[in-house]
């Protein structure tokens, strides 16, 4: 029994465990994300659309008038017009005006004009993490959605006798989906483009630039050990992707040739122990193409794809190339987002290391900053897909929290702000075209604030995620602000949500409460954040642990996401420790992935912060 201060009160605590870390500010996720939106988010959206260039008429172009360029320099928010109390009494919205500093340049003369313009009102978050809309306090609930990136999954089987079908699924924030399908029943790989047509994967790879057969084959080697003629019989008909040489240096089979019985004896007599052949699945996929298609150039492959995807249109090389490359390699039509690229790089790291190892290079980090797909992404995903037959542990679980991210209040408002501004941008572009001289342009007359105000009102007053605050008691208020919802725009629909989505998963430990969820249709879809949970910069839920070094529990606190936690042995907070901080029990019970096991105390990596961290407030 000991005394402890909680806020202004001193209380007697009967618990045996010393808490290393105070319970954090429970509204921090909401407050911090709104602050980020006001300070950085608004400018990030404006930068996406900047600069807006007017498109002068052809007659003006002849007179050498190139039009105007408009860019956004900085933003600021003003002070609210009324106090919170006044807004509640009069039924008003508690909001702040947003101003933007605009710079207009005459492209012809290089003359510059800067002016501040009013962009519209945005509801202001109170210190209690609520919004006052038309006099009523509302809460914007955080949304739990599937993270963009890449997922390796097994398709559901229609009958027991079926072999599995594996899919590598590229999921962007915006743009067409791409699925690479490995069907073990047909031994052929396909690419499904934009959920419509399945095309031969080799044809698709040719279209995106890998049109030389041998260059493409070298990405998919398979090493074969040769002991006797039986081993050669098994791989008869395979394409060799590296010269097969005798000890004297004589070439028995050149790269690209097919292995036939004629050379079997020569290979055995030359004492060759290992050969590199083309992966059998890629070879079958290649052979599924007709003779002409096997030797297509990149342009011809694009035309063939275009014919399949747009059967009603006349195929022309330029149109076909623009269409195929625009699907996944054009930032205007396809966007992975920062989160998607981060997940993609991490997920393809194993495949990249194996690829480097095959080429005799040192393993290094797979780093690409492109927000669109790269041809290398598709090659590595295909290599990884071929490994799933022998390594089913590489498959992803859709319901793992490492594959879900939280859209916080700030991000939800930012998405609405972007939607509103895309309308305003079109109006600005049209109005800029009407002006002929810089002096006549008034910046405020270019910006029509109506779409901004209308969309913001629609979101805060009518969105599924903007809700009247529970005001039964302070605890109900707090719980409402820490709620996570899987339903809403861009999320799940409760009619279609399967049992697995609603279920408790081992990755929820310390991140989402396994107990608090409504009964009825929304069970498991609406949950609460656990007590110590925070959100990282990509929107993934993190929970804190104490670091354990050589059996000694330190006071160093480390935050881990659900993905990172999988690699470590983590013991519970109630595990006994002595005065110096060493673990008493040996072996120690730990959580590792979804299992509980006993390990020597030296192998424990982390320890829970508190028994409270599993549940919510």
C-alpha positions as CSV (number, residue, x, y, z in Angstrom):
1,X,0.0,0.0,0.0
2,X,1.4,3.4,-1.0
3,X,0.3,6.9,-1.7
4,X,0.3,8.4,-5.2
5,X,-0.8,11.7,-6.8
6,X,-3.4,11.6,-9.6
7,X,-3.8,15.2,-11.0
8,X,-4.8,17.3,-7.9
9,X,-5.7,14.3,-5.7
10,X,-3.6,12.1,-3.6
11,X,-4.8,8.5,-3.4
12,X,-3.8,5.2,-1.8
13,X,-2.7,2.6,-4.3
14,X,-3.0,-1.1,-3.4
15,X,-1.2,-2.5,-6.5
16,X,2.1,-4.3,-6.1
17,X,3.5,-3.1,-9.5
18,X,5.5,0.1,-9.9
19,X,4.4,1.9,-13.1
20,X,7.4,3.2,-15.1
21,X,5.3,5.5,-17.2
22,X,2.3,7.7,-16.5
23,X,-0.9,7.2,-18.5
24,X,-0.4,9.6,-21.4
25,X,-2.8,12.4,-22.4
26,X,-5.7,10.3,-23.7
27,X,-6.8,13.0,-26.2
28,X,-3.3,13.4,-27.7
29,X,-4.0,11.5,-30.9
30,X,-6.9,13.8,-31.7
31,X,-5.3,17.1,-30.7
32,X,-2.0,16.4,-32.3
33,X,-3.4,15.3,-35.7
34,X,-5.6,18.5,-35.9
35,X,-2.6,20.7,-35.0
36,X,-0.6,19.0,-37.8
37,X,-3.4,19.6,-40.3
38,X,-3.6,23.3,-39.5
39,X,0.2,23.8,-39.4
40,X,1.3,21.6,-42.3
41,X,-1.7,19.8,-43.9
42,X,-3.4,22.8,-45.5
43,X,-0.1,23.9,-47.2
44,X,0.6,20.3,-48.3
45,X,-2.7,20.2,-50.2
46,X,-2.1,23.6,-51.8
47,X,1.4,22.5,-52.9
48,X,-0.2,19.5,-54.7
49,X,-2.1,21.9,-56.9
50,X,0.6,24.6,-57.2
51,X,1.4,26.2,-59.6
52,X,-1.9,26.8,-61.4
53,X,-1.1,28.0,-64.9
54,X,-3.7,29.7,-67.1
55,X,-4.2,28.3,-70.6
56,X,-4.3,31.2,-73.0
57,X,-6.4,31.1,-76.2
58,X,-4.6,30.4,-79.5
59,X,-5.1,34.0,-80.6
60,X,-3.2,35.2,-77.5
61,X,-0.4,32.6,-78.1
62,X,0.2,34.2,-81.5
63,X,0.7,37.6,-79.8
64,X,3.3,35.9,-77.6
65,X,1.2,36.1,-74.5
66,X,2.0,33.1,-72.3
67,X,-0.6,33.7,-69.6
68,X,-0.1,33.7,-65.8
69,X,1.2,31.3,-63.1
70,X,-0.4,31.3,-59.7
71,X,1.3,29.6,-56.7
72,X,0.6,29.5,-52.9
73,X,3.3,30.8,-50.6
74,X,2.0,30.3,-47.1
75,X,-1.2,30.0,-45.0
76,X,-2.4,31.3,-41.7
77,X,-5.6,30.9,-39.6
78,X,-7.4,33.8,-38.0
79,X,-9.1,34.1,-34.7
80,X,-12.6,32.6,-34.1
81,X,-15.4,35.2,-34.3
82,X,-17.4,33.9,-31.3
83,X,-16.4,32.1,-28.1
84,X,-17.3,28.5,-27.6
85,X,-20.1,29.4,-25.1
86,X,-21.6,31.9,-27.5
87,X,-21.6,29.4,-30.3
88,X,-23.4,26.8,-28.2
89,X,-26.0,29.4,-27.1
90,X,-26.7,30.9,-30.5
91,X,-26.5,27.6,-32.5
92,X,-23.4,28.7,-34.5
93,X,-20.3,26.8,-35.7
94,X,-17.1,27.5,-33.8
95,X,-14.7,28.0,-36.7
96,X,-11.6,30.0,-37.9
97,X,-11.0,31.8,-41.1
98,X,-8.1,30.4,-43.3
99,X,-6.0,32.9,-45.3
100,X,-3.5,32.1,-48.0
101,X,-0.7,34.2,-49.5
102,X,-0.9,34.0,-53.3
103,X,1.9,34.9,-55.7
104,X,0.9,35.5,-59.4
105,X,3.6,35.7,-62.0
106,X,3.1,37.1,-65.6
107,X,5.0,34.4,-67.5
108,X,5.6,36.8,-70.4
109,X,7.2,39.7,-68.5
110,X,8.3,38.0,-65.3
111,X,6.3,40.5,-63.2
112,X,5.2,39.3,-59.8
113,X,2.2,40.3,-57.6
114,X,1.6,38.9,-54.0
115,X,-1.7,39.3,-52.2
116,X,-3.5,37.5,-49.3
117,X,-6.9,35.9,-50.0
118,X,-9.6,34.4,-47.8
119,X,-10.0,30.6,-48.5
120,X,-13.0,29.8,-46.3
121,X,-13.8,28.7,-42.7
122,X,-12.7,25.5,-41.0
123,X,-14.2,24.3,-37.7
124,X,-11.8,24.7,-34.9
125,X,-11.1,21.9,-32.4
126,X,-11.6,22.8,-28.8
127,X,-9.2,21.9,-26.0
128,X,-11.4,18.9,-25.3
129,X,-10.9,17.5,-28.8
130,X,-14.5,18.3,-29.9
131,X,-16.0,20.5,-32.6
132,X,-19.0,22.8,-32.1
133,X,-21.2,22.5,-35.2
134,X,-24.5,24.5,-35.3
135,X,-24.3,24.8,-31.5
136,X,-23.9,21.0,-30.8
137,X,-20.7,19.4,-29.7
138,X,-19.5,16.7,-32.2
139,X,-16.6,14.3,-32.3
140,X,-14.8,13.1,-35.4
141,X,-14.1,9.4,-34.9
142,X,-10.8,7.9,-36.1
143,X,-11.2,5.5,-38.9
144,X,-9.4,2.1,-39.2
145,X,-8.7,1.2,-42.9
146,X,-6.6,-1.2,-44.9
147,X,-3.2,0.3,-45.5
148,X,-2.1,0.8,-49.1
149,X,0.9,-1.4,-50.2
150,X,1.2,-5.0,-51.3
151,X,-0.5,-8.1,-50.0
152,X,0.3,-11.7,-50.7
153,X,-2.9,-13.7,-50.1
154,X,-4.4,-17.1,-50.9
155,X,-7.7,-17.0,-52.9
156,X,-10.6,-18.9,-51.3
157,X,-10.8,-22.4,-52.8
158,X,-14.1,-23.5,-54.5
159,X,-13.5,-27.2,-53.9
160,X,-11.3,-29.4,-51.7
161,X,-9.4,-31.0,-54.6
162,X,-8.2,-27.6,-55.9
163,X,-4.6,-26.6,-55.5
164,X,-4.2,-23.1,-54.0
165,X,-4.2,-19.9,-56.0
166,X,-1.8,-17.2,-54.7
167,X,-2.2,-13.5,-55.5
168,X,0.1,-10.5,-55.0
169,X,-2.2,-7.6,-54.7
170,X,-0.9,-4.0,-55.2
171,X,-3.3,-1.7,-53.4
172,X,-2.9,2.1,-54.1
173,X,-4.6,5.1,-52.6
174,X,-5.7,6.2,-56.1
175,X,-5.6,4.4,-59.4
176,X,-6.1,1.0,-61.0
177,X,-5.4,-2.2,-58.9
178,X,-2.8,-4.7,-60.1
179,X,-3.0,-8.3,-59.1
180,X,-0.4,-10.9,-60.0
181,X,-2.0,-14.4,-59.9
182,X,-0.1,-17.7,-59.5
183,X,-2.6,-20.5,-60.3
184,X,-1.1,-23.8,-59.3
185,X,-4.0,-25.7,-61.1
186,X,-2.9,-24.3,-64.5
187,X,0.8,-23.7,-63.7
188,X,0.5,-20.3,-65.4
189,X,1.0,-16.8,-64.0
190,X,-1.4,-14.0,-64.9
191,X,-1.7,-10.3,-64.3
192,X,-5.2,-9.0,-63.6
193,X,-5.4,-5.3,-64.6
194,X,-7.8,-3.0,-62.9
195,X,-10.1,-5.9,-61.7
196,X,-11.1,-6.5,-65.3
197,X,-9.1,-8.7,-67.7
198,X,-6.5,-11.4,-66.9
199,X,-3.5,-11.3,-69.2
200,X,-0.4,-13.5,-69.5
201,X,2.2,-12.2,-67.0
202,X,5.1,-12.5,-69.4
203,X,3.2,-10.4,-72.0
204,X,2.6,-7.8,-69.3
205,X,6.3,-7.8,-68.3
206,X,7.2,-7.4,-72.0
207,X,4.9,-4.4,-72.3
208,X,6.5,-2.6,-69.4
209,X,10.0,-2.8,-70.8
210,X,11.3,-6.4,-70.3
211,X,11.0,-7.3,-74.0
212,X,14.3,-9.2,-74.4
213,X,13.6,-12.8,-73.4
214,X,17.0,-13.7,-71.9
215,X,17.1,-10.4,-69.8
216,X,13.6,-11.3,-68.5
217,X,14.6,-15.0,-67.8
218,X,17.6,-14.0,-65.7
219,X,15.3,-12.5,-63.1
220,X,13.8,-15.9,-62.4
221,X,16.6,-18.4,-62.0
222,X,16.3,-21.8,-60.4
223,X,19.4,-23.7,-59.2
224,X,19.3,-27.4,-59.8
225,X,21.6,-30.0,-58.2
226,X,22.7,-32.8,-60.5
227,X,23.8,-36.1,-59.1
228,X,22.7,-38.6,-61.7
229,X,20.7,-38.9,-64.9
230,X,17.4,-39.1,-63.0
231,X,17.8,-35.4,-62.0
232,X,18.3,-34.5,-65.6
233,X,15.1,-36.4,-66.6
234,X,13.1,-34.4,-64.2
235,X,14.2,-31.0,-65.8
236,X,14.1,-32.2,-69.4
237,X,12.8,-29.4,-71.7
238,X,13.8,-26.6,-69.3
239,X,15.5,-23.4,-70.7
240,X,19.0,-22.9,-69.5
241,X,19.8,-19.4,-68.4
242,X,23.6,-19.7,-68.0
243,X,26.1,-21.4,-70.3
244,X,26.7,-25.1,-69.2
245,X,30.5,-25.6,-69.6
246,X,32.7,-28.6,-69.3
247,X,35.9,-28.5,-67.2
248,X,37.9,-27.7,-70.4
249,X,35.8,-24.6,-71.0
250,X,33.8,-26.2,-73.8
251,X,30.2,-25.0,-74.0
252,X,27.8,-27.9,-73.9
253,X,24.6,-25.8,-73.8
254,X,24.4,-22.0,-74.4
255,X,22.1,-19.7,-72.4
256,X,18.6,-19.7,-73.8
257,X,18.8,-23.2,-75.2
258,X,16.5,-26.1,-74.2
259,X,17.8,-29.1,-72.3
260,X,17.3,-32.2,-74.3
261,X,18.3,-35.9,-73.9
262,X,21.1,-35.5,-76.5
263,X,23.3,-33.7,-74.0
264,X,22.5,-35.7,-70.9
265,X,25.5,-38.0,-71.2
266,X,27.8,-35.2,-72.0
267,X,26.7,-33.3,-68.8
268,X,27.1,-36.4,-66.6
269,X,30.5,-37.2,-68.1
270,X,31.7,-33.6,-67.6
271,X,31.0,-33.9,-63.9
272,X,28.6,-30.8,-63.8
273,X,27.1,-30.6,-60.3
274,X,24.8,-27.6,-60.6
275,X,22.9,-25.8,-63.4
276,X,20.8,-22.6,-63.6
277,X,17.5,-23.1,-65.3
278,X,14.4,-20.9,-65.8
279,X,11.8,-21.2,-63.1
280,X,9.3,-23.9,-64.5
281,X,6.2,-21.7,-63.8
282,X,7.7,-18.8,-65.7
283,X,8.7,-21.1,-68.6
284,X,5.1,-22.5,-68.8
285,X,3.7,-19.0,-68.7
286,X,6.1,-18.0,-71.6
287,X,5.2,-21.2,-73.6
288,X,1.5,-20.4,-73.1
289,X,2.0,-17.4,-75.5
290,X,2.0,-18.2,-79.3
291,X,5.2,-18.2,-81.2
292,X,4.8,-14.7,-82.5
293,X,3.9,-13.3,-79.1
294,X,7.0,-14.9,-77.5
295,X,9.2,-12.6,-79.6
296,X,7.1,-9.4,-79.3
297,X,8.9,-6.1,-78.8
298,X,7.7,-3.8,-76.0
299,X,5.5,-1.8,-78.4
300,X,3.9,-4.9,-79.9
301,X,3.1,-6.2,-76.4
302,X,1.5,-2.9,-75.5
303,X,-0.7,-3.1,-78.6
304,X,-1.7,-6.7,-77.7
305,X,-2.6,-5.6,-74.2
306,X,-4.5,-2.6,-75.5
307,X,-6.6,-4.9,-77.8
308,X,-7.5,-7.0,-74.8
309,X,-8.3,-4.2,-72.4
310,X,-10.1,-1.9,-74.8
311,X,-11.5,-4.2,-77.5
312,X,-13.7,-1.5,-79.1
313,X,-11.0,1.0,-80.0
314,X,-8.5,1.1,-82.9
315,X,-5.1,0.3,-81.5
316,X,-2.3,2.7,-82.3
317,X,1.2,2.3,-80.9
318,X,1.4,5.8,-79.1
319,X,-2.2,5.5,-77.7
320,X,-1.5,1.9,-76.5
321,X,1.8,2.8,-74.9
322,X,0.4,5.9,-73.1
323,X,-2.6,3.9,-71.9
324,X,-0.5,0.9,-70.5
325,X,2.2,3.1,-68.9
326,X,-0.4,5.5,-67.6
327,X,-2.1,2.8,-65.6
328,X,0.7,2.2,-63.0
329,X,3.6,4.5,-63.9
330,X,2.0,7.9,-64.1
331,X,1.7,10.0,-60.9
332,X,-1.5,11.7,-62.1
333,X,-3.4,8.5,-62.5
334,X,-1.8,6.3,-59.8
335,X,-0.7,7.1,-56.3
336,X,0.7,4.7,-53.7
337,X,1.1,7.5,-51.1
338,X,4.0,7.7,-48.6
339,X,2.5,5.0,-46.5
340,X,2.0,2.6,-49.4
341,X,5.6,3.1,-50.6
342,X,6.9,2.5,-47.1
343,X,4.9,-0.7,-46.8
344,X,5.9,-1.9,-50.3
345,X,9.6,-1.3,-49.7
346,X,9.5,-3.2,-46.4
347,X,7.4,-6.1,-47.8
348,X,9.7,-6.6,-50.8
349,X,12.9,-6.4,-48.8
350,X,13.3,-10.3,-48.5
351,X,12.8,-10.7,-52.2
352,X,15.3,-7.9,-53.0
353,X,17.9,-9.5,-50.7
354,X,17.4,-12.9,-52.5
355,X,17.7,-11.2,-55.9
356,X,21.0,-9.6,-54.9
357,X,22.3,-12.9,-53.5
358,X,21.5,-14.6,-56.8
359,X,23.5,-11.9,-58.6
360,X,26.4,-12.3,-56.2
361,X,25.9,-8.8,-54.6
362,X,25.9,-7.8,-50.9
363,X,22.4,-7.4,-49.4
364,X,21.2,-3.8,-49.0
365,X,18.0,-1.9,-48.2
366,X,15.4,-1.8,-51.0
367,X,14.9,2.0,-51.3
368,X,12.6,3.7,-53.9
369,X,10.9,7.0,-53.3
370,X,8.6,6.8,-56.3
371,X,4.9,7.2,-55.4
372,X,4.0,5.1,-58.5
373,X,5.0,1.5,-59.2
374,X,8.4,0.7,-60.8
375,X,9.1,-2.3,-63.1
376,X,11.5,-3.6,-60.3
377,X,8.5,-3.7,-57.8
378,X,6.6,-6.0,-60.2
379,X,9.7,-8.3,-60.8
380,X,10.3,-8.6,-57.0
381,X,6.6,-9.3,-56.3
382,X,6.6,-12.0,-58.9
383,X,9.8,-13.6,-57.4
384,X,8.2,-13.5,-54.0
385,X,4.9,-14.9,-55.4
386,X,6.8,-18.0,-56.8
387,X,8.2,-18.6,-53.3
388,X,4.7,-18.9,-51.6
389,X,4.2,-22.5,-52.7
390,X,7.1,-23.7,-50.6
391,X,6.9,-20.9,-48.0
392,X,3.2,-20.4,-47.0
393,X,4.5,-18.5,-43.9
394,X,5.2,-15.5,-46.2
395,X,1.4,-15.0,-46.7
396,X,-0.2,-11.9,-45.3
397,X,-3.1,-11.9,-42.9
398,X,-5.6,-9.2,-43.9
399,X,-6.8,-8.8,-40.3
400,X,-3.3,-8.1,-38.9
401,X,-3.0,-4.6,-37.4
402,X,0.3,-4.2,-39.2
403,X,-1.8,-4.1,-42.4
404,X,-4.3,-1.5,-41.1
405,X,-3.8,2.1,-40.4
406,X,-5.7,4.8,-38.6
407,X,-7.0,7.8,-40.5
408,X,-7.0,10.5,-37.7
409,X,-9.2,13.6,-37.6
410,X,-6.5,15.7,-39.2
411,X,-6.2,13.3,-42.2
412,X,-10.0,13.0,-42.6
413,X,-10.4,16.8,-42.7
414,X,-7.4,17.0,-45.1
415,X,-9.0,14.6,-47.6
416,X,-12.2,16.7,-47.6
417,X,-10.1,19.9,-47.9
418,X,-8.4,18.4,-50.9
419,X,-11.7,17.4,-52.5
420,X,-13.0,21.0,-52.1
421,X,-9.8,22.6,-53.4
422,X,-9.8,20.4,-56.5
423,X,-13.0,22.2,-57.5
424,X,-11.7,25.6,-56.6
425,X,-8.6,25.0,-58.7
426,X,-10.6,24.4,-61.8
427,X,-12.5,27.7,-61.2
428,X,-9.2,29.6,-60.7
429,X,-7.7,28.2,-63.9
430,X,-10.8,29.3,-65.9
431,X,-10.9,32.8,-64.4
432,X,-7.1,33.3,-64.9
433,X,-7.6,32.7,-68.7
434,X,-10.0,35.7,-68.9
435,X,-7.4,38.2,-67.8
436,X,-4.9,39.9,-70.1
437,X,-2.9,42.1,-67.7
438,X,-1.5,41.5,-64.2
439,X,-2.8,44.9,-62.8
440,X,-6.5,43.9,-63.5
441,X,-6.3,40.6,-61.5
442,X,-7.8,40.7,-58.0
443,X,-6.8,37.5,-56.2
444,X,-9.9,37.3,-54.0
445,X,-12.1,37.4,-57.1
446,X,-10.3,34.3,-58.5
447,X,-11.0,32.2,-55.4
448,X,-14.6,31.1,-55.0
449,X,-14.9,30.0,-51.4
450,X,-18.4,28.4,-51.7
451,X,-17.2,24.8,-52.6
452,X,-14.9,24.9,-49.5
453,X,-17.6,26.0,-47.1
454,X,-20.2,23.6,-48.6
455,X,-17.9,20.5,-48.5
456,X,-16.7,21.3,-44.9
457,X,-20.3,21.8,-43.7
458,X,-21.4,18.6,-45.4
459,X,-18.5,16.6,-43.8
460,X,-19.0,17.9,-40.2
461,X,-22.8,17.9,-40.3
462,X,-23.5,14.7,-42.3
463,X,-20.5,12.3,-42.4
464,X,-20.8,8.9,-40.8
465,X,-17.6,9.7,-38.9
466,X,-18.8,13.0,-37.5
467,X,-21.0,12.1,-34.6
468,X,-22.9,13.9,-31.7
469,X,-20.7,13.5,-28.7
470,X,-21.8,11.1,-26.0
471,X,-22.5,13.3,-23.0
472,X,-23.8,10.8,-20.4
473,X,-20.7,11.3,-18.2
474,X,-17.1,12.4,-18.6
475,X,-16.0,8.8,-19.1
476,X,-18.4,8.3,-22.0
477,X,-17.1,11.5,-23.6
478,X,-13.5,10.3,-23.3
479,X,-14.3,6.8,-24.7
480,X,-16.1,8.4,-27.7
481,X,-13.1,10.5,-28.6
482,X,-10.8,7.4,-28.5
483,X,-13.1,5.3,-30.6
484,X,-11.9,3.5,-33.8
485,X,-14.4,2.8,-36.6
486,X,-13.9,0.4,-39.5
487,X,-17.0,1.6,-41.2
488,X,-17.5,4.9,-43.1
489,X,-16.4,6.3,-46.5
490,X,-13.5,4.2,-47.8
491,X,-14.0,1.6,-45.1
492,X,-16.1,-1.6,-44.7
493,X,-19.8,-2.0,-45.0
494,X,-21.3,-3.8,-42.0
495,X,-23.5,-5.9,-44.3
496,X,-20.4,-7.4,-46.0
497,X,-18.0,-7.6,-43.0
498,X,-17.0,-11.2,-42.4
499,X,-16.6,-12.8,-39.0
500,X,-12.7,-12.7,-39.3
501,X,-12.7,-8.9,-39.6
502,X,-14.7,-8.5,-36.4
503,X,-12.7,-11.0,-34.4
504,X,-10.0,-10.3,-31.8
505,X,-6.5,-10.8,-33.3
506,X,-3.2,-11.3,-31.5
507,X,-1.8,-8.1,-33.0
508,X,-4.5,-6.0,-31.1
509,X,-2.5,-6.6,-27.9
510,X,-1.8,-3.2,-26.3
511,X,-3.2,-1.4,-29.3
512,X,-6.9,-2.1,-29.4
513,X,-9.2,-3.1,-26.6
514,X,-10.4,-6.7,-26.9
515,X,-13.4,-6.1,-24.7
516,X,-15.0,-2.8,-25.5
517,X,-17.2,-3.0,-28.6
518,X,-21.0,-2.6,-29.2
519,X,-23.3,-5.6,-29.3
520,X,-25.3,-6.1,-32.5
521,X,-24.6,-5.3,-36.1
522,X,-21.5,-3.2,-35.4
523,X,-19.7,-5.8,-33.1
524,X,-16.0,-5.8,-33.8
525,X,-16.2,-3.0,-36.3
526,X,-16.3,-0.2,-33.7
527,X,-13.6,-0.6,-31.1
528,X,-11.5,1.6,-28.8
529,X,-7.8,2.4,-28.6
530,X,-6.0,0.8,-25.6
531,X,-4.7,3.0,-22.8
532,X,-1.1,3.6,-23.9
533,X,-1.6,3.5,-27.6
534,X,-0.2,6.2,-29.9
535,X,-0.1,6.6,-33.7
536,X,3.1,6.8,-35.8
537,X,3.6,9.2,-38.7
538,X,2.2,6.6,-41.2
539,X,-1.0,6.1,-39.1
540,X,0.0,2.6,-37.6
541,X,-0.9,2.0,-34.0
542,X,2.0,1.6,-31.6
543,X,2.3,0.5,-28.0
544,X,5.2,1.0,-25.5
545,X,7.4,-1.7,-24.0
546,X,10.3,-1.7,-21.5
547,X,13.6,-2.9,-23.0
548,X,15.1,-6.0,-21.4
549,X,18.9,-6.5,-21.8
550,X,20.5,-9.8,-20.7
551,X,17.7,-10.6,-18.2
552,X,17.7,-7.0,-16.7
553,X,14.6,-4.9,-17.1
554,X,15.6,-1.3,-18.0
555,X,13.5,1.9,-17.8
556,X,14.1,2.6,-21.5
557,X,10.7,2.7,-23.2
558,X,10.4,1.6,-26.9
559,X,7.2,2.0,-29.0
560,X,6.6,-0.8,-31.4
561,X,4.1,-1.3,-34.3
562,X,2.3,-4.6,-34.8
563,X,4.7,-5.6,-37.6
564,X,7.9,-4.8,-35.5
565,X,6.6,-6.7,-32.5
566,X,6.4,-10.0,-34.4
567,X,10.2,-10.4,-34.1
568,X,10.6,-10.2,-30.3
569,X,10.0,-12.2,-27.2
570,X,7.8,-10.0,-24.9
571,X,6.9,-10.9,-21.3
572,X,4.0,-9.5,-19.3
573,X,4.2,-6.7,-16.8
574,X,3.4,-8.9,-13.8
575,X,6.6,-11.0,-14.3
576,X,8.5,-10.9,-11.0
577,X,11.8,-8.8,-10.9
578,X,14.2,-8.3,-8.0
579,X,15.4,-5.0,-6.5
580,X,18.1,-4.6,-9.1
581,X,15.7,-5.1,-12.0
582,X,16.7,-8.7,-13.0
583,X,14.0,-11.2,-13.9
584,X,13.5,-13.7,-11.1
585,X,11.8,-16.6,-13.0
586,X,13.8,-18.8,-15.4
587,X,12.5,-19.8,-17.9
588,X,10.1,-16.8,-18.5
589,X,6.7,-17.0,-20.2
590,X,6.7,-14.8,-23.3
591,X,4.5,-13.8,-26.2
592,X,6.1,-14.5,-29.6
593,X,3.9,-13.8,-32.7
594,X,0.5,-15.5,-31.8
595,X,2.0,-18.1,-29.5
596,X,2.9,-18.2,-25.8
597,X,6.1,-20.0,-24.9
598,X,8.8,-20.3,-22.3
599,X,12.4,-19.0,-23.0
600,X,15.5,-18.5,-20.9
601,X,15.5,-15.0,-19.3
602,X,18.5,-13.9,-21.4
603,X,16.4,-14.3,-24.6
604,X,13.6,-11.9,-23.4
605,X,13.6,-8.7,-25.5
606,X,10.8,-6.5,-24.0
607,X,8.4,-6.3,-21.1
608,X,4.9,-4.8,-20.9
609,X,4.7,-1.3,-19.4
610,X,1.6,-2.1,-17.3
611,X,-1.2,-4.6,-17.0
612,X,-3.6,-1.8,-18.0
613,X,-2.1,-1.5,-21.5
614,X,-4.2,-4.4,-22.9
615,X,-7.5,-2.6,-22.3
616,X,-9.0,0.8,-23.0
617,X,-10.2,3.4,-20.6
